[in-house]
Amino acid sequence: MGNDPIEELLEIVVEYLQSEEGNLSGAVDLAVNFSTKNSIPSDLLLAQSSFCGAKGSYELAYVFAKTTASSSTGSTKADALCNAGVTSVFMGRQGEAEEQYKMALEADPKHVATHYNYGNLLSEMRRQKEAEEQYKMALEADPKHLATHSNYGILLKQMGHQQEAEEQFKASIELDPKEPNSHGAYGLLLLAKNLESKAIEETKKASRLFGENGDRVKEHLSLAWFYEEFANKCYNLENYPKSGEYAEISGSEYIEAGKQAGDKFKGTSLTKGYTLKGRAKIRKLEIKTPFYKDLFKRICNRESYKIEKFTKIIDCIMDASGCYGKAAKASPKDDKLCNACSISMSCLSEMLDYMLAVIKQEKTPLLEDKLKNWHEKLAIAKSAYKEHSKGEIFVKSLYKLMGCIQNLDKYKKHGTREHGRAFKECQKELSEIANNIEGPLQKIIEDSAKQMDLCRLKIMPYAGTETGYIPQPNRLHQFSKWILDPKRITVGVAGIILTVIVNHYNEYLFSLIKGFATMLLSKV
């Protein structure tokens, strides 16, 4: 800051924190003694706190804030304690943050920034009624506090009070039409109210304003969050192709945000983006063909059409595997789950491809070699999915699919009733696969979302006593369903496989498969 005592104090505090492994209370005592001895003004100490916070040095920001509070009163003391609360949030110390906010309000009961930030903290802690009280007190002290209107609107939306939330967003936008956060939050509310066109318009406005303000990361993230929420909404309505379309857009925006972000957050954004793209490819699969589509081809070239369609499905699954592979490489923490998902999807694609080759009576590699390769890959996936039940179930299903392939291969060679009965047992296994194909994907999405929460908190510009942000539009509890409807996708895949097989084997197998195919397709 250009002041010798401040520079000397900064050097002393840094050295102390390094030697005492982050002992904040000891550092505060040291700083208080030094500043008192050298008569450092409280305004300089507070300015140093804000400067350190803006640079992401939260421990230093906390120490200087507490040092300021020790030698000040009234609003200045409240400013300092509020800063101490804000930096505590960034350090992940919620209990400490709440304590600082309470002391700040003792120093100044009408301190707007403290009420606002305390409301944000309580909202994060899911203490919604208490958060609402803090926002109300902030607006009572300053009816034109824009950030409070915006975040209070977000809280009201979470509480299911859409009309009241809209009033807060409109008030925020009226106060400052060029504030992008307000437009972004309002866009998400409009989406929840099924006003999609207006929602897109508001969100694009938010993105444009972020870009004009020079925030290229949030220019893309605002769109990524919105279209991810849109994809979730379409999925819940069972409009899977549309959900896949919006997941694709969201993934692209996350990737663009990652390209603009610093090295610290690039990997997280790219991981989320490629994960969404993998999910999009699966969701956009066309299993049930509309009656009017390719009607002539389906009638005249029924068999070739089915095989062509099934081949596209195999290729799409392999493309999804590639996306998850990219997500694993981009992950900042060697994401073993993303890698396991890529391996699992790759094995599924190869297994279906092998089955198709057998069905078409084409020359295939030695099954023993393929089985060895699949066992090696799935061993890696199984290890990564340890203690993740859905991933473990998916891998078990793939092992069972290998058993079906072996029985299919044996029946093709020998055509005996023994292998026919074994194949009949695979009906149950294929049904299980149909119910678990998307298993490993859910955990990956959840983990990425958690990383994005942390990412978003840290890329938001530090603003001293204000730390408002748009909450992650993705609600993890809305992901309680799997990322795609497995019965409509994989059951359809199994039905296609079996329908194609019907034309190649004897009457005994025909009767088994025909009944199974009818059962499966009735669920689609």
HELIX and SHEET records of a PDB file:
HELIX    1   1 ASP A    4  SER A   19  1                                  16    
HELIX    2   2 LEU A   24  LYS A   37  1                                  14    
HELIX    3   3 SER A   42  ALA A   54  1                                  13    
HELIX    4   4 TYR A   58  SER A   70  1                                  13    
HELIX    5   5 GLY A   74  PHE A   90  1                                  17    
HELIX    6   6 GLN A   94  ALA A  107  1                                  14    
HELIX    7   7 VAL A  112  GLU A  124  1                                  13    
HELIX    8   8 GLN A  128  ALA A  141  1                                  14    
HELIX    9   9 LEU A  146  GLN A  158  1                                  13    
HELIX   10  10 GLN A  162  LEU A  175  1                                  14    
HELIX   11  11 PRO A  180  ALA A  192  1                                  13    
HELIX   12  12 GLU A  196  GLU A  212  1                                  17    
HELIX   13  13 ARG A  216  ASN A  236  1                                  21    
HELIX   14  14 TYR A  240  GLN A  260  1                                  21    
HELIX   15  15 ASP A  263  ARG A  283  1                                  21    
HELIX   16  16 LEU A  295  CYS A  300  1                                   6    
HELIX   17  17 ARG A  302  ALA A  330  1                                  29    
HELIX   18  18 LYS A  336  ILE A  359  1                                  24    
HELIX   19  19 LEU A  367  ALA A  384  1                                  18    
HELIX   20  20 SER A  389  HIS A  414  1                                  26    
HELIX   21  21 ARG A  417  ASN A  436  1                                  20    
HELIX   22  22 GLY A  439  ILE A  459  1                                  21    
HELIX   23  23 LEU A  476  SER A  480  5                                   5    
HELIX   24  24 PRO A  486  VAL A  502  1                                  17    
HELIX   25  25 GLU A  507  LEU A  521  1                                  15    
END                                                                             
